[in-house]
Amino acid sequence: MTMKSFLTSASLALLIAGASASAQAQIAVGHLADYSGGTSDVGTPYGQGVVDTFAWINKNGGIGGKQVNLDSNDYGYQVPRAIALYKKWSGGEKVSAIMGWGTADTEALTGFLAQDKIPDISGSYSAALTDPTGAGGKAKPAPYNFFYGPSYSDALRAELTWAAEDWKAKGKSGKPKYVHMGANHPYPNAPKAAGEAIAAELGFDVLPPLVFALAPGDYSAQCLSLKSSGANYAYLGNTAASNISVMKACKAAGVDIQFMSNVWGMDENAAKAAGDAADGVIFPLRTAVGWGGNAPGMKTVQEISKISDPSGKIYRPVHYIAGVCTSLYMKEAIEWAAKNGGTGGENVAKGFYQKKDWVPAGMEGVCNPSTWTDKDHRPTTKVDLYRSKVSGSTDGDLNDLMAKGTIKLEKVKTVDLPRKPEWHGW
């Protein structure tokens, strides 16, 4: 071997060793985001919240002195792409955790996560992800799946509880009619059975479901069906973009109905886009306040927001704030693991079980208290219900519309549901 080739080999070895040392000095986290697919309208602000939060964590020293290597990917809400990314993250230098997204892909990965012992805190609140042991008998074991906020099913149970009270408060006679609406897809379908079951218990006449796609479109036919059915309360199970199309079409068709949406189905941007068609929609909120709300933790959220908006002028919708809360729960779970045996996935999952009524540091009054146990991954069964209020033209800047009160998110009720064993997993 010549001196030149020896030096080249030595340099290569040093580079490899340096890269390996650098990798060991970082904590790897996978991130599934939807910036271009069927749920990108709400996936974009949520994903930005995740990216900004981990950048802010790194800016402030990382976790246990290590930087977080967030491998962020727009998977376009496509399950095969999510699975391909998971194979990358679970092989070689395995990630410590995953910041996930959709229901279809999260449920598809559940078995792999359990096998490989990688925790995934996702943007899917499917009740099927809440039973870590499978003892409830309603869903397969999901020991490495987590999320922040009430499940889709519990949120819908709370909305229907409110709807039954609303019907009585209005002095209506007879049985109110309820209909589930959404795409024929795992995400809108996740709470369908739970909603229809409690609606029947509460005395609703449950109508056949109405299907509309996840994408915006002309849903005049569905609105005409609603009108002819005499439905009084309808649950919109899709994200905001397609829900807006339904609300506008039904407003144009003169449909008199109380819409309720899932947590991704309404926000400030949706109220602006739908205008007066969004007035009065009932929906759940995962955080205790919205952007600029009066809470000590809002200062932390605004600091994080400046990572991608140094001007501080961009209005952040509720989904961005939820992304921040979710990321900080993951940060503190990894932090606990780093101090208690290392940041392997199995240890990170244990980090979620260490606190009761847990609010991440610096987020007081913003993130609602959450508790996960090794027997129950329902972080809360308390549901805050809000009503969107639109009182004028929604043209213009969202900051101005919110400041003027043209668009408001008005708290209606907190429903503290019982943690029924028979509701576990569905």
N, C-alpha and C positions, 0 to 999 in steps of 0.2 A: 504493500500500500504506500503510495506517495504521501509526502507531507501535506500536499494540497488536498488530496482525497481524505486524509485523516482529519484535517481541519474541517472539511465540509461535513464529514460524518459526525464529528464532535459538535459542530454548530447545530446540526440537525437534531442531535440528541438533546442539546441544551434547549432548543426551541420546543421540542416535544415535552421535555421536563417542565419548562416554564409554562407551557400551555396547560399541562396537567395540574401544576401548582395553582395556576390562576383559576382553573375550573374548581379546584378544591376550596379555593378561597371565596367562592360564590355559592349562593343558594339558588338552584334552578327551579323555576315555576313555569308551567305551561299556561297559556291563556288563549281560550277560544272566544273570538269576537265575531259578531255579525254586523259588518259595515255595508254589505252589498246584497244580502239575501232578503227573504220574506219578512224578517223581523228587524231590519236595519233601522227603521224609524226610531225604535226605542233601544236597539242594540248599540247604536252609535254613541248616544250620551252615556249609557251604562259602561260600555267598553272604554270610553275616554276617562271615566271616573276611575276605572281599574288601572289604566296605564299611568294616569297622573299620580295616583296614590303611591304606586310602587316607585315611581321616579322621585317623589317627595321623600319616601322612606330612605331611598339610597342617598339622596341629598343630605339627609340628616343622620348619616352614619350606618345605614343599612340595618341588618338584624344581627345582633350579637357581634358587631364589628365586621360582618360580611355583607357584601353587596348582593342584591337580588338580581339574578339574570332572568328577566321576564320575557319568555319567548312568545310574543303576541302575534296571533294569526287571524286574519279574516277568513273564516271557513265558509262564508256565504250561506249559512244555515243548511248545510248539506251533510247528512250523516256520514256518507263514505269518506268525505274529507276530514271529518272529526276523528273517525276511526284511524285513518292514515296518520294523522298528527299524534294520536295517542300511542300508536306503535313506535313512533320516533321517541316519544317522551318516556315510554316504559322500557326501552332497550338501551344498552350502553350505559351512559351516565344518567341514571334514572332521576326524574324530577322529584322534588320533595312534595309537590302538590300541584293541583290544577285549579285555575279559575275558569269555571265552565260557563255554559250559556243555555242552550235550548233543551226542551223536554225530550224530543225524539233522540237526540244524540246523547244526552245525559243518561237516559234509560238504557240506550244501547250499550253504553260503556260500564254500566253498573257492575256486571259480573267480572269484567276485566279489572276494574278498580279493586274489587274485593280480593281477586286472585293475586294481584301485584302489590296490594297494600299501599295504594296511592289515594290520598283524600282529594275530593273534588267538591269545592263549594261553588254551586252553579247559580245561574239566573233562572233556573226552572224551579218552581215551587210545587211540583207535582207531589201529592201526598204519598205516592208509591215510593218516594225516595226517603220517607221518614221512619221506616221500620228497620233498624239495623240488624235485628235478629230474625225477622220473618215470623216471630211468634204470634203476631196478630192474625196471621193467616190470610190477609187481604192482598199482600204484595210479597215479592221475593225479597230475601235479605239484602239490605243496602248499607252495609257497615261503614263504607267509606264515602257516602254521599251526605252532603250538608247544604243548607241554604239559609239565608237570613230573611226573616219575615214569616207571616202566617202562610200556610199552604194554600194553593188555589181552592181546595175543597173547603177549608175552614173559612176562607174569605167569602166564598159563595154562601156557606151556611149563615154567616153573619149578615150578608146582604139580604138573604131571604127572611131572616129573623126580623130585620128592619122593615122589609116590605110588608110582612104580615101586620106589623104594628102600624105602618103607614096606611094600610087599607082600612083598618079599624078607626084610626084617627080621622080619616076623611069621611067617616060615617057611611061607607059603602056597604051595600047588602049583597048577599050571595057569596059564592066562592070566587076569589080572584084567579085569573088565568096566568100561568107562567110558561115561558118558552125559553129553551136553551138555544143559542145561536152561535155558529162558528164554523170553521173549516173542519172537514173530516180528517183530523190530524191529531197525533197524541197530545199536543199542547192544549188546544181548546177542549178536547175531549176529556182531559185529565180529571176535572171536577164534575163532569156531566152526571154520572150516576149518583154521587153524593148530593148534588144540588137537587136532582129530581126526587131523591128519597126524602130529604128534609122538607121540600116543598109539599109533598103529599102529606107528611106528618103535620105540617102547619096549616093544612086545610086548603091548599091551592089545587086548582084543576090543572094538571100537568099536560101541556099540549105536545104534539110531536115536534122534535127539534127542526130548526131551519138551518140549512147549510149555506155558507157563503165563503168564498176563497180568502186566503191570507193576503192576497194582493188587492189594492184598490180597484174598483170596477163599477159597473152599473148594477145596482142591487134593487132596482125598482120592483122586480118580481117578488123578492122576499118581503118588501114593504107592503105590497098589495096582499100577500098571504097573511102578514101580521094583522092588517086592517080587517080582512074578512074573518079571521079567527077570533077576533075580539080580545086578543091578548092584552093584559094589563101591565105585566112586568116581563121584561126580556133581558137575559144575560148575554152580553157580547163577549165571546170568549177569545177573540183575535186580538192582535196588537192594534194600536191606534190608527194606522194608515187605512186599513180596510174598514175598521169601525166607523171612521169618519165618513166613508162612502155610504154606509148604511144609514147613519144619522141624518146626513144631508138628503138622501133619497126619501127617507120616511118623513122628514119635515116637509119636503115638496109634495108628498102624497097625502099630507094631512093626517098622519097616523098619530093618534093620541095614546101614548104609551110611556111608561117609566122605564128608561134604560138603566141597566146596571152593567158595569164592565169589570173585567179582571184587572189585576194590578198593572198590566202592561197596556191596557186598553184606553187609558185616559191620562193625560198630563197637560201641562200648560201649553205645549206646542200643539197638541191635539185640539184644545179649546180655541186656540188662535186660528187653526186651519178650518175647523168646523163652524166657527162663529156661533150664531144663536142656536144652531142645531145641537150644540153641545151643552146648552144651558139645562142644568138640572140633573145631569148624569151622576149616578152614585158609583163610587169606586173606592177600593181600599188603598191606604198609604202605608208604606213600610217604615217610613221615618217619622219622627215626632213633629218635625217642622219642614217647610219648604225652603227654597233659596232665600237667604237674607232673614230667615226667621229668628225670633228672639230666643236664642239659646247659647250657652257658653261655647258649645262645640262648633257653632257656625264659623267662628274665627278660624278653626282648624280647616274646615271645609274650604273656606275662601283662600287660605294659604295654599292648599293643595291645588285649587283651581288655577292659581297663578302660574303653575308649572306650564300649562299650555295656553294660558291667557294672562300674560304679565300685566296687561292693562287693567284687568279686573272688571271689565265692562260686559263680558258675555253673561247672559242669564243662564243659569244651570237648572234644568228641569229636575223633577223629583228622582228620575232614574239615575242621573249622574250622582246624586247624593247617596242613593242606595248602593251604587258601585263603590263609592268611597267607604261606606260602612262595611260592606262585604269584604273588601280588601283588608281593612284594618282588623277584622276578626281573624282573617287568615294570617296576617302579620303577627298577631299576638299568640296564635296557636304555634306558629313556627318558632317564635321567641321562647315560648315555654319549652319546646322540644330541644332547642339549642342548649338550654341550661340543664336539661334532664336526659342526657344520653345521646343527643344528636338529632339532626334534622331529616332522618329517614321518614318515609311516609307513614309508617305505623306509629311512630312517636308523635308526628305532627297531628295525626287523628286524635291521639290521647290528649293533645293540647286543647282540643275543643271541649273536653269534659272537666276542665279544671276550675271553672267559675260558674256561679249561679247568678241569674239576673245581671248578666255581663254586658257592660257598655265599654267599648274600647276607650283607652286613655285619650283625653282631649276631645271626646265626642259627646260629652254630657248634654242631654237635652236634644240631641239629634238622632242618634241611633237608639231604637227602642231596646230595652233589656231583653237578652236572649239566654236561654239555658238549653244545652245539649247534654244528654246522658248516653251511656253505652246501651241503654234499653229504648231510648226514645229520641229521635232526631227532629221532633217538632220543636223549633226554637221558641215559639210562643203560640198560644191559642187566643190571644187578645188581638182583636181586629179594630183598627181605627177606620171609620167610614167617613168619606168626604163627598161633597157635592160640588161639581163645577158650576160656577156662576158666570154668565156672560151678559153684560148689560149695555152693549153698544157695538159699534164697528170694531172689528179686530184687525184692521189694517194698521201697519206701523210696527215699531220695535217692541219686542216682547217685554223688555225691561220697563218701557213706558206704560204698556198696557197693564202690567202687574202693579206698577207704582200708582197708577190712576184708579185702580180697582175695577177697570173694565173687565178683566178676568180675575176671578178669585177662586181659590180652593177653600171651601168652607167646611169646617168640621161639623159632622152631623151627629155622630154617636160612636161610642166605643162599646163593642160587644165582646164581653169576656166569656168565651165559650168554655164549657166543661171539657176536660181532657179525657174524653170517653175512650176506653180501650177498644170499643167496637168501631171507632172512627180511625183507629191507627192504621195507616197504610192505604187509605182511600178517601 
